[in-house]
Amino acid sequence: MSLLHPTEADLPSEFPIFPLPGALLLPHGRLPLNIFEPRYLAMVDDSLAAGRVFGMIQPNTHAPRAPHGPSLYQIGCLGRLSHFSETDDGRYLITLTGVSRFRVIEELPIRHGYRRITADFAPFLADLSPPPPAIGMKRSELLGALKPFFTMHDIDANWDAIERMPETMLVTTLAMLCPFDDAEKQALLEAPTDADRAADLLALLRMSVHEGDPNSRPS
């Protein structure tokens, strides 16, 4: 697989997956991970030797258990190992860079303790293109909803950096960072376009702030 500029031909037909609730990887986003379970250490070892990719996907706790573990949402995101280091106690500190979303076709037999799938990338090939710098969102509206959300969750922010960030990367970073629940994160992943994701993100921020405001609750 071409590591920096993958094409459709570079996408793997089968690959490992890391089912992790609450962990959202989006195309072109960067997700740091602390790997310590033996099965996932083995997964990283195998990925380093074969393409340097694996998929991030969320377990679906609302569905019946699958033969190999918790049921999965059907859409995840393939990630490329863009940074790797090993700690003195044997953990791996890695960064995944999002390549493209995928839809699960079939789950394969477990290998070295970790799960594997075959996947369909065809609906998401636009993810391989460079992100557009602008998507037509109203930055002032997004920041206006973000500030009370960060205050409510005690999140410190570098507002100068946030205000300079290109629109698409800002939406991607915030969607991955903000502490939404699993279903909300999945909705952000499955948004058809960057503009749709920006609209969904704004709605989630506003809804969270509204629900967290004691003055908005019925007495």
C-alpha positions, -999 to +999 in steps of 0.1 A: +000+000+000+013+035-009+016+050+026+013+087+020-011+089-010-031+057-013-053+050-043-082+026-047-058+000-059-038+003-027-067-005-004-065-040+012-090-067+006-088-079+042-073-064+073-073-065+111-098-044+131-095-028+165-131-027+180-129+002+205-160+020+220-158+057+218-128+059+196-135+077+164-111+078+134-120+099+104-103+102+070-073+124+073-077+126+111-050+114+136-058+091+165-032+084+192-035+049+208-018+032+237-016-005+229-010-029+257-032-060+253-012-090+239-037-096+210-034-059+199+003-059+203+003-089+179-020-070+156+003-040+155+033-063+149+015-080+120+004-047+106+039-033+106+050-063+086+021-061+061+009-027+048+010-008+082-028-006+083-057-018+104-093-007+108-109+012+137-145+003+144-169+006+173-187-023+190-225-021+187-237-028+222-274-027+210-270-058+188-267-094+198-232-107+204-214-120+173-194-153+171-160-136+176-170-110+202-193-080+205-213-071+174-198-043+154-212-012+137-210-019+099-190+012+090-154+019+103-123+037+091-090+022+079-060+037+095-024+039+085+003+035+112+020+069+108+039+069+141+052+041+163+072+039+195+077+012+222+078+019+259+101+003+284+072-018+298+064-032+263+035-010+253+032+005+219+024+042+215+011+046+180-007+072+158-032+061+132-039+085+103-074+079+087-073+066+051-109+058+041-141+046+056-153+010+048-184-012+052-179-046+067-186-074+043-176-105+063-157-113+095-128-137+091-114-163+115-095-148+144-057-146+140-033-142+170-063-132+191-075-102+170-104-099+147-102-095+109-127-086+082-131-082+045-145-048+036-161-027+008-145+007+002-165+016-029-190+039-013-162+060+003-136+064-024-140+102-021-122+098+013-090+092-006-090+128-020-073+156-001-098+173+022-111+206+008-099+236+029-134+251+030-168+234+032-192+264+035-198+261+073-203+291+095-172+291+117-187+316+141-217+294+148-195+264+154-172+283+178-201+298+195-214+263+203-180+249+211-170+274+238-198+265+262-194+228+254-157+229+263-165+249+295-192+224+305-167+195+300-137+213+315-117+211+283-089+235+278-084+248+243-059+268+223-084+291+207-059+308+185-050+274+169-087+265+166-095+298+148-066+293+123-074+257+115-088+250+080-125+242+082-124+205+072-096+197+096-113+216+124-145+196+120-125+163+117-105+171+148-134+182+169-156+153+159-128+129+170-120+148+202-153+158+217-168+133+243-199+123+225-215+089+231-209+059+208-240+064+187-233+101+182-197+093+172-210+067+147-233+093+132-204+117+127-184+089+110-213+080+087-221+116+076-221+115+038-200+147+033-178+170+053-205+196+052-230+171+066-205+162+093-201+199+102-239+203+105-242+172+126-213+184+148-229+217+154-262+201+163-246+177+188-227+206+204-258+227+208-279+197+220-253+187+246-250+223+260-288+226+261-292+193+279-265+203+304-280+237+312-301+234+343-322+263+332-333+244+301-347+215+322-384+213+331-390+221+367 
